[in-house]
């Protein structure tokens, strides 16, 4: 009997459903424990204003996490150069706006460059190279190019410009960056769960041999998912620079609203969301929720006066615990 997406994927889905309850209960328990602790010890923690700040702080990490979710589900680990792509996109965006190229041209040039860089990395990975080595090496090259062409200096964006509203404006009292984050998360989940392309991504990570048998090509899949993650990085570069009215490569070496590096936080969000590091299982919405959870705990630690060191330590521990917990639950339910 010939294979088809609909014939194969439901079986995969049932396997994931069996794994989901324990993981979901674990994540909910952790989140509730954090919320209860924060509410009990920090009076201003659970105010509507502060919760809005938390979601806003999670936006950049969350957008990147959604993009990385595609890569991880497909079985290609992570695109570790996503922060450097954001840095280069920041420079390209600032330069393009200052040249008065127009909204469409700015977006095409900035996001197009990001997509090409992602596709190039995906092509090398698709040929069988180690994704960790490839993306780390590309990250160094990309950051070097961005620093060279900007002379490692801040490029102020001419004002007024049409992107100011996107980066710093409000719609219905909610920051536009937050709206973009929520829309990206919803769109990512829709693509993964409701399209043939999404089902192929799951199948590629769950059973590459079967995926190849029904027409999936590892090379094409790596190119596609790495391009998606790179586009997420490019979007972050645009949003952050629009908000700051400046392009600067070193914007992205700091915390950017959460503890530690941007890439590390995005990876932590994906892991907290229960995405299998080996591929085949995961959710864009859960990755977005993971980013909010990290921002939530980070916000609580800031309100309680914790320095950067303990906050970075927390993010590292979150990754270790998330990976370990998922592995234990998965083995227990086999």
C-alpha positions as CSV (number, residue, x, y, z in Angstrom):
1,X,0.0,0.0,0.0
2,X,1.5,3.4,-0.9
3,X,2.4,5.7,1.8
4,X,0.8,9.1,2.3
5,X,1.0,11.9,4.9
6,X,-2.4,11.1,6.2
7,X,-1.6,7.4,6.5
8,X,1.5,7.8,8.4
9,X,1.2,11.0,10.5
10,X,-1.8,10.0,12.7
11,X,0.2,7.1,14.1
12,X,3.0,9.5,15.0
13,X,0.4,11.8,16.5
14,X,-1.0,8.9,18.7
15,X,2.5,8.2,20.0
16,X,2.9,11.8,20.9
17,X,-0.4,12.0,22.6
18,X,0.6,9.1,24.9
19,X,3.7,11.1,25.9
20,X,1.9,14.4,26.2
21,X,0.0,14.2,29.6
22,X,3.0,13.6,31.8
23,X,5.0,16.3,30.2
24,X,2.1,18.7,30.3
25,X,1.5,18.0,34.0
26,X,5.1,18.6,34.7
27,X,5.3,21.9,32.9
28,X,2.0,23.1,34.4
29,X,3.3,22.2,37.9
30,X,6.5,24.1,37.4
31,X,4.6,27.1,36.0
32,X,2.1,27.1,38.8
33,X,4.8,26.7,41.4
34,X,6.6,29.8,40.0
35,X,3.4,31.8,39.9
36,X,2.4,30.9,43.4
37,X,5.9,31.7,44.7
38,X,6.0,35.0,42.9
39,X,2.5,36.0,44.0
40,X,3.2,35.1,47.6
41,X,6.5,36.9,47.9
42,X,6.3,39.8,45.4
43,X,3.2,42.0,45.8
44,X,3.5,43.6,42.3
45,X,4.3,40.4,40.5
46,X,0.8,39.4,39.3
47,X,-0.6,42.8,38.5
48,X,-2.1,43.2,35.0
49,X,0.5,45.9,34.1
50,X,3.4,43.6,35.1
51,X,2.0,40.6,33.3
52,X,1.8,42.8,30.2
53,X,5.5,43.7,30.7
54,X,6.3,40.0,31.0
55,X,4.7,39.1,27.6
56,X,6.3,42.1,26.0
57,X,9.7,41.0,27.4
58,X,9.1,37.5,26.0
59,X,8.4,38.7,22.5
60,X,11.9,38.6,20.9
61,X,12.9,35.3,22.5
62,X,9.4,33.9,21.7
63,X,9.6,34.8,18.0
64,X,13.0,33.2,17.7
65,X,11.8,30.1,19.7
66,X,8.9,29.6,17.3
67,X,11.3,29.7,14.3
68,X,13.7,27.3,16.1
69,X,10.8,24.9,16.8
70,X,10.6,24.1,13.1
71,X,14.2,23.2,13.0
72,X,14.1,21.0,16.1
73,X,11.0,19.2,15.2
74,X,12.5,18.3,11.8
75,X,15.4,16.6,13.5
76,X,18.0,19.2,12.7
77,X,18.8,20.3,16.2
78,X,18.9,24.2,16.3
79,X,20.0,27.1,14.2
80,X,22.6,28.4,16.6
81,X,23.4,31.4,14.4
82,X,19.9,33.0,14.8
83,X,21.2,35.8,17.1
84,X,23.9,36.7,14.6
85,X,21.3,36.8,11.8
86,X,19.3,39.2,14.0
87,X,22.4,41.4,14.4
88,X,23.1,41.5,10.7
89,X,19.4,42.2,10.0
90,X,19.6,45.1,12.4
91,X,22.4,46.7,10.3
92,X,20.7,46.0,7.0
93,X,17.4,47.4,8.3
94,X,19.0,50.6,9.6
95,X,21.0,51.1,6.4
96,X,17.9,50.5,4.2
97,X,15.7,52.8,6.1
98,X,18.3,55.6,5.9
99,X,18.5,55.1,2.2
100,X,14.7,55.7,2.0
101,X,14.1,52.5,0.1
102,X,10.5,52.2,1.1
103,X,8.7,49.7,3.4
104,X,8.5,46.8,0.9
105,X,12.1,47.2,-0.2
106,X,13.4,47.3,3.3
107,X,11.5,44.2,4.3
108,X,12.5,42.3,1.2
109,X,16.2,43.2,1.5
110,X,16.4,42.5,5.3
111,X,14.3,39.4,5.5
112,X,15.5,38.1,2.1
113,X,19.1,38.3,3.3
114,X,18.1,36.4,6.5
115,X,16.3,33.7,4.5
116,X,19.3,33.2,2.2
117,X,21.6,32.9,5.1
118,X,19.3,30.3,6.7
119,X,19.0,28.4,3.4
120,X,22.8,28.3,3.0
121,X,23.2,26.8,6.4
122,X,20.3,24.3,5.7
123,X,22.0,23.3,2.5
124,X,25.2,22.4,4.3
125,X,23.3,20.6,7.0
126,X,21.3,18.8,4.4
127,X,24.4,17.4,2.8
128,X,25.2,15.7,6.1
129,X,27.3,18.2,8.1
130,X,26.9,18.5,11.8
131,X,24.3,21.3,12.5
132,X,26.0,22.5,15.7
133,X,29.4,23.0,13.9
134,X,27.8,24.5,10.8
135,X,25.6,27.0,12.5
136,X,28.2,28.1,15.0
137,X,30.7,28.7,12.2
138,X,28.1,30.6,10.2
139,X,27.3,32.6,13.2
140,X,30.9,33.8,13.6
141,X,31.0,34.7,9.9
142,X,27.7,36.5,9.9
143,X,28.5,38.5,13.1
144,X,31.9,39.4,11.6
145,X,30.3,40.7,8.4
146,X,27.8,42.8,10.4
147,X,30.5,44.2,12.6
148,X,32.8,45.0,9.6
149,X,30.2,46.8,7.5
150,X,28.9,48.8,10.5
151,X,32.4,49.3,11.9
152,X,30.9,48.0,15.1
153,X,29.2,51.3,15.5
154,X,25.5,52.2,16.2
155,X,23.7,53.2,13.0
156,X,21.0,55.7,14.0
157,X,17.8,55.2,12.0
158,X,16.4,58.4,10.5
159,X,13.1,59.6,12.0
160,X,10.3,59.7,11.4
161,X,10.0,56.4,9.6
162,X,7.1,54.0,9.0
163,X,8.6,51.3,11.2
164,X,8.5,53.4,14.4
165,X,4.9,52.4,14.9
166,X,5.8,48.7,14.5
167,X,8.6,48.8,17.0
168,X,7.4,51.2,19.7
169,X,3.7,51.8,19.0
170,X,0.5,50.4,20.6
171,X,-2.7,48.9,19.3
172,X,-5.6,48.7,21.7
173,X,-3.2,49.6,24.4
174,X,-0.9,46.6,23.7
175,X,2.6,47.0,22.3
176,X,2.7,46.1,18.6
177,X,5.8,43.9,19.3
178,X,3.6,41.8,21.5
179,X,0.9,41.5,18.8
180,X,3.6,40.4,16.3
181,X,4.8,37.7,18.8
182,X,1.4,36.4,19.4
183,X,0.5,36.3,15.6
184,X,3.8,34.6,14.8
185,X,3.1,31.9,17.5
186,X,-0.4,31.3,16.2
187,X,0.8,31.2,12.5
188,X,3.6,28.8,13.4
189,X,1.2,26.5,15.2
190,X,-1.2,26.6,12.3
191,X,1.5,25.7,9.8
192,X,2.8,22.8,11.9
193,X,-0.5,21.3,12.8
194,X,-2.8,22.1,9.9
195,X,-0.7,21.9,6.7
196,X,0.9,19.1,4.7
197,X,4.2,20.9,5.1
198,X,3.9,20.8,8.9
199,X,3.1,17.1,8.9
200,X,6.1,16.5,6.8
201,X,8.3,18.4,9.3
202,X,7.0,16.1,12.1
203,X,7.5,13.0,10.0
204,X,11.1,14.1,9.0
205,X,12.1,14.3,12.7
206,X,10.2,11.2,13.8
207,X,11.2,8.7,11.1
208,X,13.5,10.0,8.4
209,X,13.5,6.7,6.5
210,X,9.7,6.7,6.3
211,X,9.8,10.4,5.3
212,X,12.2,9.7,2.5
213,X,10.1,6.8,1.3
214,X,7.1,9.1,0.8
215,X,9.0,11.8,-0.9
216,X,10.5,13.9,1.8
217,X,14.1,15.0,1.0
218,X,16.4,15.7,4.0
219,X,18.2,18.3,2.0
220,X,15.1,20.3,1.0
221,X,13.6,20.0,4.5
222,X,16.8,21.3,6.2
223,X,16.9,24.3,3.8
224,X,13.2,25.1,4.4
225,X,13.2,24.9,8.2
226,X,16.5,26.7,8.6
227,X,15.1,29.5,6.3
228,X,12.1,29.8,8.6
229,X,14.3,30.1,11.7
230,X,16.5,32.6,10.0
231,X,13.4,34.7,9.0
232,X,12.4,34.7,12.7
233,X,15.9,36.1,13.5
234,X,15.6,38.7,10.8
235,X,12.2,39.8,12.1
236,X,13.7,40.2,15.6
237,X,16.4,42.3,14.1
238,X,13.9,44.6,12.5
239,X,11.6,44.9,15.5
240,X,14.4,45.6,17.9
241,X,16.0,48.2,15.7
242,X,12.6,49.8,15.0
243,X,12.0,50.0,18.7
244,X,15.5,51.5,19.4
245,X,15.6,53.6,16.2
246,X,19.1,52.2,15.7
247,X,20.9,49.3,14.2
248,X,23.8,47.9,16.3
249,X,25.4,44.4,16.3
250,X,26.0,44.5,20.0
251,X,22.4,45.0,20.8
252,X,22.1,41.2,20.6
253,X,25.0,40.2,22.8
254,X,23.2,41.3,26.0
255,X,20.1,40.0,27.8
256,X,17.5,41.8,25.7
257,X,14.9,41.6,28.4
258,X,15.8,38.2,29.7
259,X,18.8,36.6,31.3
260,X,21.7,35.3,29.3
261,X,22.1,35.2,25.5
262,X,19.2,35.5,23.1
263,X,19.9,32.1,21.5
264,X,20.2,30.4,24.8
265,X,16.9,31.8,26.0
266,X,15.2,30.7,22.7
267,X,16.6,27.2,23.1
268,X,15.4,27.1,26.7
269,X,11.9,28.2,25.5
270,X,11.8,25.4,22.9
271,X,12.9,22.8,25.5
272,X,10.4,24.0,28.1
273,X,7.7,23.7,25.5
274,X,8.4,20.0,25.3
275,X,9.9,19.9,21.8
276,X,11.9,16.7,21.4
277,X,15.5,17.6,20.8
278,X,15.8,14.5,18.5
279,X,12.8,15.7,16.5
280,X,9.3,14.5,15.7
281,X,7.4,16.3,18.5
282,X,6.8,19.8,19.5
283,X,4.5,22.8,19.3
284,X,5.0,26.5,18.3
285,X,2.5,27.6,20.9
286,X,4.2,25.6,23.6
287,X,7.6,27.2,22.6
288,X,6.0,30.6,22.9
289,X,4.6,29.7,26.3
290,X,8.1,28.6,27.3
291,X,9.4,32.0,26.4
292,X,6.7,33.7,28.5
293,X,7.5,31.3,31.4
294,X,11.2,32.3,31.2
295,X,10.3,36.0,31.1
296,X,7.9,35.4,34.0
297,X,10.5,33.9,36.3
298,X,13.1,36.4,35.1
299,X,10.8,39.3,35.9
300,X,10.1,37.9,39.4
301,X,13.9,37.6,40.0
302,X,14.4,41.2,38.8
303,X,11.7,42.4,41.1
304,X,13.3,40.6,44.0
305,X,16.7,42.2,43.3
306,X,18.6,39.2,41.8
307,X,21.7,40.0,39.8
308,X,22.4,38.8,36.2
309,X,24.5,35.8,37.4
310,X,21.7,33.9,39.2
311,X,19.3,34.7,36.4
312,X,21.6,33.2,33.8
313,X,22.1,30.2,36.0
314,X,18.3,29.7,36.1
315,X,18.1,29.6,32.3
316,X,20.8,27.0,32.1
317,X,19.1,24.8,34.7
318,X,15.8,25.1,32.9
319,X,17.4,23.6,29.8
320,X,19.0,20.8,31.7
321,X,15.8,19.9,33.7
322,X,13.5,20.2,30.6
323,X,15.6,17.9,28.5
324,X,16.0,15.4,31.3
325,X,12.4,15.5,32.2
326,X,11.2,14.9,28.7
327,X,13.7,12.0,28.2
328,X,12.5,10.3,31.4
329,X,8.8,10.7,30.6
330,X,9.3,9.5,27.0
331,X,11.1,6.3,28.2
332,X,8.6,5.7,30.9
333,X,5.7,5.7,28.5
334,X,7.2,3.4,25.8
